[in-house]
């Protein structure tokens, strides 16, 4: 999916919502467990309930890997079921030496046909470039994450007085343009989003942490929106686990619709 195609979907739906499919077999409603593939059935109903409001879906690969071959099968079926007008993100957080990254890229871009993949950039350019060898596919670099440990490395000051995450932004802009690269910026660090937007005015940001993790959607939107939206705000647990009963899909729809309603307001309020 191209940048323009993504922006068209955002305008069409008045939404920049990404639904995280962090589907845990131990948390899904019990009545699904008797089905042949309860994880896929859960995802299917979540997608049906939220596709009107969501422009992207982000399966967290760890939840599927943890189930072995059955998990990969559920992931494959889930990816095939996601509407083709929605942007797909393999939240795999890969990043290794060049030949290994090339195999990861082949897995998620050729075998699975995701639109994008999250990548850890801290092994440098040669660990990221193989993902950019696939035309039309996106790399989403981990830049400034929400976890407490982000202060250990990402926020260290370099001898030039910049933070490590800023150095990654400057370096990565030599590797690809804003048409192929996005950045992960945690919603619970909303005060940093404006700073990072100044360093990367044209890039899309994938912003996890709105909802169960406490991120403030209005603050994120005010700081991060640009002329082409420039945000994909992810919500996982607050949508997919809004209920653990038989009404889980209806509750997920309500949560997604509420976020979309706010996003429509902020698109008109903060984009001039």
C-alpha positions in Angstrom: 0.0 0.0 0.0 1.4 3.4 -1.0 1.4 6.5 1.3 -1.3 8.1 -0.8 -3.5 5.0 -0.7 -3.2 4.9 3.1 -4.1 8.6 3.3 -7.1 8.0 1.1 -8.4 5.4 3.5 -7.8 7.7 6.4 -9.9 10.4 4.7 -12.6 8.0 3.6 -13.1 6.6 7.2 -12.2 9.8 9.1 -10.0 7.6 11.2 -6.4 6.8 11.8 -7.1 3.8 14.1 -5.0 0.7 14.0 -6.4 -2.3 15.9 -3.8 -4.5 17.5 -4.5 -8.2 17.2 -2.6 -9.3 20.3 -4.7 -12.4 20.6 -4.0 -14.5 23.6 -5.5 -18.0 23.7 -5.8 -17.7 27.5 -7.8 -14.4 27.4 -10.3 -14.9 24.6 -13.9 -15.8 25.5 -14.2 -19.3 26.7 -17.1 -20.2 24.4 -14.7 -20.0 21.4 -12.3 -22.6 22.8 -14.4 -25.6 21.5 -14.0 -24.4 17.9 -11.3 -25.8 15.5 -9.4 -22.5 15.4 -10.5 -20.3 18.3 -7.8 -17.6 17.7 -8.9 -17.1 14.1 -12.6 -17.1 15.0 -11.9 -14.4 17.6 -9.8 -12.3 15.1 -12.5 -12.8 12.5 -15.2 -11.4 14.7 -13.0 -8.5 15.9 -12.2 -7.6 12.3 -15.9 -7.8 11.2 -16.8 -5.5 14.2 -14.1 -2.9 13.7 -13.3 -2.7 9.9 -15.7 0.2 9.4 -13.6 2.3 11.8 -10.1 0.9 11.4 -7.5 1.7 8.6 -4.9 -0.8 9.8 -4.5 -4.0 11.7 -1.4 -5.1 13.6 -1.0 -8.7 14.7 1.7 -9.0 17.3 3.7 -12.0 16.0 4.7 -13.2 19.5 1.2 -14.2 20.3 1.0 -16.5 17.2 4.6 -17.9 17.5 3.9 -19.0 21.0 1.3 -21.5 19.8 3.7 -23.2 17.3 2.4 -24.4 13.9 -1.3 -23.8 14.9 -0.5 -20.2 15.6 1.1 -19.6 12.2 -2.0 -21.1 10.6 -4.2 -18.7 12.6 -2.0 -15.8 11.6 -2.1 -16.8 7.9 -5.9 -17.0 8.0 -6.2 -13.8 9.8 -4.0 -11.9 7.3 -6.1 -13.3 4.5 -9.3 -12.2 6.2 -8.2 -8.5 6.8 -9.9 -6.3 4.1 -7.5 -5.4 1.3 -8.1 -1.7 1.8 -6.6 -1.9 5.3 -2.9 -1.5 6.0 -1.3 -4.5 7.6 1.6 -4.5 10.1 3.6 -7.5 11.2 4.6 -6.4 14.7 7.6 -8.7 14.7 10.3 -6.3 15.9 13.0 -8.0 13.8 16.5 -6.7 13.1 19.6 -8.8 12.6 22.6 -9.1 10.4 21.9 -8.5 6.7 21.4 -12.1 5.4 19.2 -12.9 8.4 17.1 -9.7 8.0 16.7 -10.6 4.3 15.1 -13.9 5.4 12.8 -12.2 7.8 11.8 -9.8 5.1 11.1 -12.7 2.7 8.9 -14.3 5.4 6.7 -11.4 6.1 6.7 -9.7 2.6 6.6 -12.7 0.3 5.2 -15.6 2.3 2.8 -13.6 4.4 2.4 -10.5 2.2 2.1 -8.0 5.0 2.4 -4.3 4.0 4.9 -3.5 6.7 7.0 -4.8 9.6 8.3 -3.3 12.8 12.1 -3.4 13.0 14.6 -2.7 15.8 17.3 -0.4 14.2 20.0 -0.7 16.8 22.2 -3.0 14.7 22.4 -0.3 12.1 21.8 0.3 8.4 22.7 -3.2 7.2 20.2 -4.8 9.5 17.4 -2.5 8.1 18.2 -2.2 4.4 17.1 -5.8 3.4 13.5 -5.0 4.4 13.6 -2.0 2.0 14.5 -4.3 -0.9 10.8 -5.1 -1.4 9.1 -2.5 -3.5 5.9 -1.1 -1.9 6.6 -2.5 1.5 7.2 -0.4 4.6 9.7 -0.5 7.5 8.5 0.8 10.9 11.5 1.6 13.1 11.3 1.4 16.8 12.4 4.9 17.9 10.9 6.0 21.2 8.9 3.3 23.0 6.6 3.4 26.0 8.2 0.7 28.2 10.2 1.8 31.3 13.4 0.4 29.9 13.4 2.9 27.0 15.4 5.2 29.2 18.3 2.7 29.3 19.4 3.2 25.7 16.9 5.3 23.6 17.2 8.3 25.9 21.0 8.3 26.5 22.7 11.5 25.5 25.4 11.2 22.9 28.6 13.3 22.9 26.9 15.7 20.5 24.2 16.4 23.0 21.5 14.5 21.2 19.6 11.5 22.4 20.2 8.1 20.9 16.7 8.0 19.5 17.3 11.3 17.7 20.5 9.9 16.2 18.5 6.9 14.9 16.0 9.3 13.2 18.8 11.3 11.6 20.6 8.2 10.3 17.4 6.4 9.1 16.4 9.3 6.9 19.4 8.5 4.8 18.1 4.9 4.3 14.6 5.6 3.0 12.1 8.4 2.5 8.8 9.0 4.3 7.1 7.0 1.5 8.7 3.8 2.8 9.6 4.3 6.5 7.5 5.0 9.6 8.5 5.4 13.2 7.1 3.8 16.4 6.6 6.5 19.1 4.8 5.4 22.3 1.6 7.2 23.2 2.5 7.4 26.8 5.4 9.7 25.8 3.1 12.3 24.2 5.4 15.1 25.3 8.1 13.6 23.0 5.8 13.3 20.0 6.0 17.0 19.1 9.8 16.9 19.4 10.0 13.9 17.1 7.5 15.4 14.7 9.9 18.4 14.3 12.7 16.0 13.4 10.5 13.9 11.0 7.8 16.3 9.7 6.6 14.0 6.9 6.8 10.5 8.3 3.9 8.4 9.6 4.2 7.5 13.3 2.8 4.2 14.6 1.7 5.2 18.1 0.9 2.3 20.5 -0.4 2.8 24.0 -3.7 4.5 23.6 -6.4 2.9 25.8 -5.3 0.3 28.3 -1.8 1.7 28.6 -3.1 5.2 29.3 -2.0 7.2 26.3 -4.0 10.5 25.7 -5.4 10.5 22.2 -6.0 14.2 22.1 -2.4 15.0 23.2 -1.0 12.5 20.7 -3.1 13.9 17.9 -2.3 17.6 18.6 1.4 16.9 18.7 1.6 14.3 15.9 -0.8 15.1 13.1 0.6 16.5 9.9 -0.9 17.5 6.5 -1.4 13.9 5.5 -2.5 12.8 9.0 0.9 11.1 9.7 -0.4 9.0 12.5 -1.6 5.4 13.0 -2.8 5.2 16.5 -2.9 1.6 17.8 -5.2 0.3 20.4 -5.1 -3.4 21.3 -6.4 -4.6 24.7 -9.0 -1.8 25.2 -10.7 -2.9 22.0 -10.2 -6.6 21.6 -10.7 -7.4 25.3 -13.4 -4.9 26.0 -15.4 -7.9 27.0 -14.5 -11.6 27.6 -18.1 -12.7 27.2 -20.2 -13.6 24.2 -20.7 -9.9 23.5 -17.0 -9.3 22.9 -17.4 -8.3 19.3 -20.2 -5.8 20.0 -18.1 -4.3 22.8 -15.1 -4.1 20.5 -17.1 -2.3 17.9 -18.3 0.2 20.5 -14.7 0.9 21.6 -13.4 1.3 18.1 -16.3 3.5 17.1 -15.7 5.8 20.1 -12.0 6.2 19.1 -13.0 6.8 15.5 -15.4 9.6 16.6 -12.6 11.3 18.5 -10.2 10.9 15.6 -12.7 12.5 13.2 -12.9 15.5 15.5 -9.1 15.8 15.8 -8.6 15.5 12.0 -10.7 18.5 11.5 -9.4 20.4 14.5 -5.7 20.0 14.1 -5.1 19.7 10.4 -5.5 23.0 8.7 
